[in-house]
Amino acid sequence: MGAGIAAHLANAGIRTHLLDIVPKGVDADAPKAARDKLAAGALKLLPKARPPALMSKDFAARIMPGNFDDDLERAVAESDIVIEAIVERLDIKQTVFKKVAAAAKPTTVLASNTSGIPISDIAEAMPEDARKRFLGLHFFNPPRWMHLLEVIPSSFTDPAVVEDVARWSDVVLGKGVVLCRDTPNFIGNRIGIGEMLLTFSTTLEGKYTIEEVDALNSKPVGRPKTGSYRLGDMVGLDVAAHVINNLRENLSGDPAADNYDPLHALMQPSAAMQKLIEAGWVGDKAGQGFYKKAKDAQGKRTILSFDLETLDYRERKEPSFPELKLRGSQESKVNQAIRLEGRAGEFYRKVYLPLFNYSALLTGKICDTPKQIDDAMRWGYGWAMGPFELMDAAGVSWCVEQMKAMGLTIAPAITKLLETGGAEATWYKGVYGKGQQVFDGASYVDVEVPAGMLILDAYKPQAEITSNSTAALIDIGDGVALLEFRSKANVLDDGVVTMMNEAPALLADKGFSALVIGGQDDHFCRGANLLQIGMWAMQKKFDELDKAVDALQQTVMNLRHGPLPVVVAPYGQTLGGGCEVSLHADHIQANADLFMGLVEIAVGVLPAGGGLKEIARRASAHASLVPGGDVFAWVRRGFEAAATGKVSMSAFEARETGWLRPSDGVSFHRNRVLADAKRAALALAASGYVPPDRNEPIHVMGAPGGANLMLGVQEFGWGGFASEHDQLIGSKMVHVLSGGMTPTARTVTAQTLLDLEREAFLSLCGTDKTLARIQHMLESRKPLRN
């Protein structure tokens, strides 16, 4: 965990010391490398981590390995914040922080990443001045990828320190900050383990299989497909058992006790979990846990499941819940699921109704408002909705009726909610960012949006300028409009392309000064409308296909060369056409977690929305910066990325590939991307924006450079890395990038390259192997190698 935290600090541009113990048996006079072996070893593994801990392998250079004995005083003295992530033992943490406090500057923030030890207990061993600067910073694993960061002040912590650290964690690290009270296992693990215990208990009582539970605790209730038992394997059963035991030891089953917890009787690892732990089968890191990878009699890979009755592995049993074919919004699906007849509905009621009551009982004890619990479960466990949002979706009054029928003692906060709001009461009122309120157990309080964020839902629908079935233009203030994609997977369908094409002129006529293209759902854009392309290609309607490709090309050209500055704010998956739209922006303001690439080769075509044109144009621009500059190296970088369908794993990798320019921006927090993009758009408008020349000269390499790339395509084929069809696509990419493989290098316009793109795209759509790739992707959502 310590190395993962260091990696994310490095991602954010922070030079970081990574210290660990001196390996056993290493003498004091041993070489420094030998004494730093553990920290250095952890650092060496970071570039190989999957999912990647570093946003660029180069960022490893920002981390300096060392050891506690030799480097602690110097490293602490040089640091503005010290984050401890050592073994979960109070005595050891207190000993370390005594040394840290003595070496630290009087302004240095001291923090523990403990997952459950009381922050005040650790603080008691420190000098009074250090206690004021000490708090808990509980990252969830893996630190880069888990949005939640719990910030836990002790009874000694200066509120100003809490405020500063919370804002730094939000703005610099991009974390979803949840302020917690200093209670056992804080918020995320207190509620998360509570749900786990209820799930395990219900599993045994109802004789559900682990496959059934993982199917139930997934998409129907807005949870990740990992469910419960698969999640246990990923987290580590030993880790889960540790948290359970910590809760049992620090809480009480006595209703009269201050630390009473109604689930205390369940706080014991199950018999199945105990057996797996005793055998060392603690999940993914051990190769097996509740699930085990194996091979069948034919040698094919298979997954075995742990039977909770026999306590042994068996073949997988596919769950069957036909009643779970639910439709509608996620809220509607939850409302339907919890009311189902049969085993599925019974499971949901026995797990979630007690969970709702449990969460309400802890509100005011582990946190100030239900919003903190919901945020912790969404950001730390990947739920689409937290317990209170789920209860609102299910219907608070209905839930209370069912709770009473189950014999539950209704939490006072729920009773007060119904007294305040009546039969139609809900925990939340309004929309986040637009005057939302939440019931805190006594009254409704405002839900504040952190300063500097732009929440798009706050502008809908009242600020919509115009819209169609799959796109909208929204006035986000100060003369800036935002174009939001609303198609399925945000693909570039007719509605989206039409709106992009019309937006620049329409907005200029209305007096707007800039345009931002972006959104705040899961992914920016997954490319073109493959279903429509496939239908035209299979029906051989090449005239229709030609018109559609030309329309997209002219649309992105209008964005780049239109009357207003355009800032694109990509996030998540930005693939194919989504990448091409981004490449035509005056400025890109990307989320740090950006998965960008020209992936068209996977469906048997090449980029034809100006992607290859932009590779050539940017290469020409780079080469022109130096006398006698050669475009080849820049073209080769882009070609290799497109020919292999390479997808960046961060905005920084996208910059290394050439999709982002050095001047483009990166925002770590998803909810800050649009606000930062808006500021960039206003800056462009204020600087006296003049659009680039639509007919700017583009120097292309012709056949001399193209031949080198063609040889590379052939070598990939000879080496078995590219199929015959891959080579055909690659050669057509080279034809476009070289400007038509003319005998010598020459100068062309963008339209020449776009025409070459379109011609090559249409020719590929006429091949059987491309049609097979398109069909396979539509049917399986996986690429076909043919």
Protein Blocks (a to p, Z undefined) as FASTA:
>chain_A
ZZmmmmmmmmnopacdddddddehiafkbcfklmmmmmmmmmmmmmmpccdfbfbfklmm
mpccddfklmmmmmmmmpcbdcddbdfdfklmmmmmmmmmmmpcfkbccddfbfkbafkl
mmmmpcfklmmmgccddddddfklmmbdcddddfkbcfklmmmmmmmmmmmnopacdddd
ddehilmmmmmmmmmmmmmmmmmmnopafklmmmmmmmknopafklmmlmmmmnopklmm
mmmmmmmmmmcfbfkbmkbcfklmmmccdfklmmmmmnopabjknopafbccdddfkopa
cdddddfklopacdddddddfklmcgdjfklmmmmmmmpgcjklmmmmmmmmmmmmmmmm
mgoklmmbfklmmmmmmmmnopabdfklmmmmnopklmmmmmmmnopacdfklmmmmmmn
ommbcfbgcjehiapacdehjaccdddddehiacfklmpcklpfbdcfkbccddebjhia
cdddfbehhiacfklmmmmmmmmmmmmmnopabdcdddjdfbfbecjafklmmmmmmnop
aklmmmmmmmmmmmmmmmmmmmbdcddddehjdehjlmmmmmmpfbdcddfbacdddfkl
mnopacfehmmmmmmmmmmmmmmmpghiafklmmmmmmmmmmnopacfbfklmmmnopac
fkbccdfblklmmmmmmmmmmmmmmnopacddfkbccddebjmlmmmmmmmmmmmmmnop
acfklmmmmmmmmmmmnooopabdcdddfklmmmmmmmmmmmmmmpmklmmmmmmmmmno
pacdZZ
